[in-house]
Amino acid sequence: MNQDLLKLQTLGELRRAGYQTVPVRLEMRRNLLARLRAREKVITGIIGYDETVLPEIENGILAGHHMIFLGERGQAKSRIIRSLATLLDEFVPAIAGCEINDDPFNPICRRCRSLAAEKGDALAIEWIGRERRYAEKLATPDVSVSDLIGEIDPIKIAEGRYLADEETIHYGLIPRVNRGIFAINELPDLTEKVQVGLFNLMEEKDVQIKGYKIRLPIDILFFASANPEDYTSRGRIITPLKDRFDVQIRTHYPRSIEEEIAIMDQECNYPADPSLALRVPQFLKDIIAQITFEARASNEINQASGVSVRVTINNLESVISNAEKRAVINGENEIVPRISDLHSAYASTAGKLELEYVGEDKKEEDLIERLVNRAVLKIFDHHLKVDDLKRVIAYFEEGWGVEVSDRAPSTEYLDALREVPGLREAVNRLGAFESPGLMAAASEFIFEGLHLHQKLNKERHGGRFAYHA
């Protein structure tokens, strides 16, 4: 933006500079087209939507549409909506002191219309940032019309104004972001009364407050989010409000493990000790992402509620935290999560799954264990073949065994690498693992994969596990 414009302080100066204001829909459309011409990403930090959701959003912005995003939890709906606020101009002029960001060229509130008639080109303006023109609200049953739109101010009535006078209004959240964006999350949770107020404001530009019909021709683009099950549920949302949203955009979970891992890597901000090197083996990232994929495919979990990407992110953070604790206790110089750390992900998974059936025979811990086992087995088969590990299996069939633990130092695994025939070669297939932590993690992965293929038994001895034939 031309910084010289920000020095302009009156309506007359704006006119002489040739500045023109445009409705918010045209403003966002203009800025979107500029990004498209420059081949810039319209929304940054969103992974997996380039061919599905983002093209629909671009079409909606170009058409100036009110949008509703339908998707289960953890599908970046709120993040997308917030990112769309970057399509607003960085600064725009407004009449100084106006509660609803009135356009100096076209004021709508009575105070500003009177000021404009009185002052003319001397009308004072201020430049407001895009943060003043964006607001969002989480819909709950206690949200009222006065919260969103406004209410009659009894003090202004006492000063002698009439009830029907628009100057008696104490403006709510929506008018205060006039010439901007208003977003509401979980739209179906609004009461019918508030929903009626919204659809009148979106189309007819009027609203009833305390029985008085008041004209509010504000310039707003509405975005909303909802769970598909609630949005399509009869009685949760009134039909005329559905009709006011011009487009309905369906979000989705990552379609591939690679996308899930990319989101996990982007969002995980684990504050590890900077003096310790953090190394997460790729196969362990694959397993953590696959656990979430297994949960999304499980008929034991309510898929209408969804399994958020936050499960993947929080599980990675939990596993890293257990590995960091081990590294600190054992005085190691690296943090490397391994299979024996996966038990720490149970706590970060349990609260995010909504089971279809709950009872004595349906324990959440058992379900999570099954999900983990299926994920480990699937990733093991992706990286290794049991037939290539015959020498390792033969070693155990001779009566030998190996113990592992989430507290054992990585150096304890080096003996197994030397003694178990074929184990070092198998570790090399998983990557160029040279540090003790990475070799320990790879060894555990191989033992657990063979156990899940029923080639090894696994027994628990306190906090340790023993693999044997």
PyMOL commands that set and color helices and strands:
alter all, ss='L'
color gray80, all
select helices_A, chain A and resi 3-7+11-16+24-37+53-63+77-87+110-122+130-133+145-148+154-158+166-168+175-177+187-189+192-203+228-231+239-244+257-267+282-297+309-330+339-350+364-383+386-397+410-419+423-430+436-452
alter helices_A, ss='H'
color red, helices_A
select strands_A, chain A and resi 67-70+91-95+125-129+134-138+150-152+169-171+180-185+206-209+212-215+220-226+247-250+277-278+334-335+401-405+457-461+464-468
alter strands_A, ss='S'
color yellow, strands_A
deselect
rebuild
show_as cartoon
